[in-house]
Amino acid sequence: MGIIETEKMLNIEQGIEIGRSQEKEHFVANLILQLGLSDAQAAKVADAPISFVKKIRSQLKEISN
């Protein structure tokens, strides 16, 4: 495999990771907004660090202000 093909594959993998991250952010936001879960509960359900959930909650508060 040449350099160009390798670079294309890396770009595709990065795009997939970005998509997964956005999906997890959306999932956590729904756990908070739709189900009213606490940070600890949302982190457990989403299998995410509590710091990630707190970041999402903070972003949601900024949007609502």
DRENNUVEX-791668 format. One record per residue (C-alpha): x, y, z negated. Coordinates in nm, 4 decimals, padded with zeros to 6 digits. Example, Ala and Ser with C-alpha at 12.3 -4.5 7.8 and 13.67 -1.06 7.14 Angstrom:
<recs>
<east = 01.2300; north = -00.4500; up = -00.7800> $
<east = 01.3670; north = -00.1060; up = -00.7140> $
</recs>
This chain:
<recs>
<east = 00.0000; north = 00.0000; up = 00.0000> $
<east = 00.1332; north = 00.3382; up = 00.0962> $
<east = 00.1460; north = 00.6611; up = -00.0994> $
<east = -00.1666; north = 00.8044; up = 00.0625> $
<east = -00.3731; north = 00.4949; up = -00.0117> $
<east = -00.2485; north = 00.4896; up = -00.3704> $
<east = -00.3358; north = 00.8566; up = -00.4149> $
<east = -00.6851; north = 00.7974; up = -00.2748> $
<east = -00.7409; north = 00.5096; up = -00.5158> $
<east = -00.6240; north = 00.7204; up = -00.8090> $
<east = -00.8606; north = 01.0009; up = -00.7079> $
<east = -01.1497; north = 00.7550; up = -00.6879> $
<east = -01.0654; north = 00.6175; up = -01.0330> $
<east = -01.0488; north = 00.9688; up = -01.1763> $
<east = -01.3887; north = 01.0469; up = -01.0252> $
<east = -01.5352; north = 00.7349; up = -01.1822> $
<east = -01.3936; north = 00.8301; up = -01.5231> $
<east = -01.5375; north = 01.1815; up = -01.4958> $
<east = -01.8763; north = 01.0340; up = -01.4057> $
<east = -01.8665; north = 00.7986; up = -01.7028> $
<east = -01.7728; north = 01.0817; up = -01.9349> $
<east = -02.0618; north = 01.2921; up = -01.8092> $
<east = -02.3005; north = 00.9986; up = -01.8525> $
<east = -02.1852; north = 00.9506; up = -02.2124> $
<east = -02.2284; north = 01.3231; up = -02.2821> $
<east = -02.5813; north = 01.3083; up = -02.1422> $
<east = -02.6583; north = 00.9937; up = -02.3426> $
<east = -02.5370; north = 01.1493; up = -02.6686> $
<east = -02.7291; north = 01.4700; up = -02.5977> $
<east = -03.0464; north = 01.2650; up = -02.5529> $
<east = -02.9830; north = 01.0768; up = -02.8773> $
<east = -02.9597; north = 01.4109; up = -03.0552> $
<east = -03.2430; north = 01.5949; up = -02.8785> $
<east = -03.4951; north = 01.3198; up = -02.8098> $
<east = -03.4433; north = 01.0929; up = -03.1085> $
<east = -03.3121; north = 01.3431; up = -03.3621> $
<east = -03.0248; north = 01.1187; up = -03.4667> $
<east = -02.7562; north = 01.2416; up = -03.7028> $
<east = -02.3975; north = 01.2695; up = -03.5833> $
<east = -02.3066; north = 00.9394; up = -03.7492> $
<east = -02.6071; north = 00.7580; up = -03.6029> $
<east = -02.5496; north = 00.8933; up = -03.2519> $
<east = -02.1804; north = 00.8039; up = -03.2699> $
<east = -02.2639; north = 00.4490; up = -03.3713> $
<east = -02.5286; north = 00.3985; up = -03.1017> $
<east = -02.3116; north = 00.5543; up = -02.8285> $
<east = -01.9955; north = 00.3817; up = -02.9520> $
<east = -01.8248; north = 00.7198; up = -02.9518> $
<east = -01.6090; north = 00.9077; up = -03.2006> $
<east = -01.8041; north = 01.1308; up = -03.4367> $
<east = -01.5879; north = 01.4230; up = -03.3194> $
<east = -01.7256; north = 01.3685; up = -02.9665> $
<east = -02.0837; north = 01.3776; up = -03.0965> $
<east = -02.0132; north = 01.6933; up = -03.2970> $
<east = -01.8710; north = 01.8571; up = -02.9838> $
<east = -02.1871; north = 01.7716; up = -02.7889> $
<east = -02.4103; north = 01.8990; up = -03.0720> $
<east = -02.2115; north = 02.2236; up = -03.0795> $
<east = -02.2527; north = 02.2661; up = -02.7032> $
<east = -02.6262; north = 02.2066; up = -02.7358> $
<east = -02.6512; north = 02.4766; up = -03.0032> $
<east = -02.4642; north = 02.7229; up = -02.7791> $
<east = -02.7045; north = 02.6523; up = -02.4942> $
<east = -03.0115; north = 02.7022; up = -02.7123> $
<east = -02.8917; north = 03.0390; up = -02.8484> $
</recs>
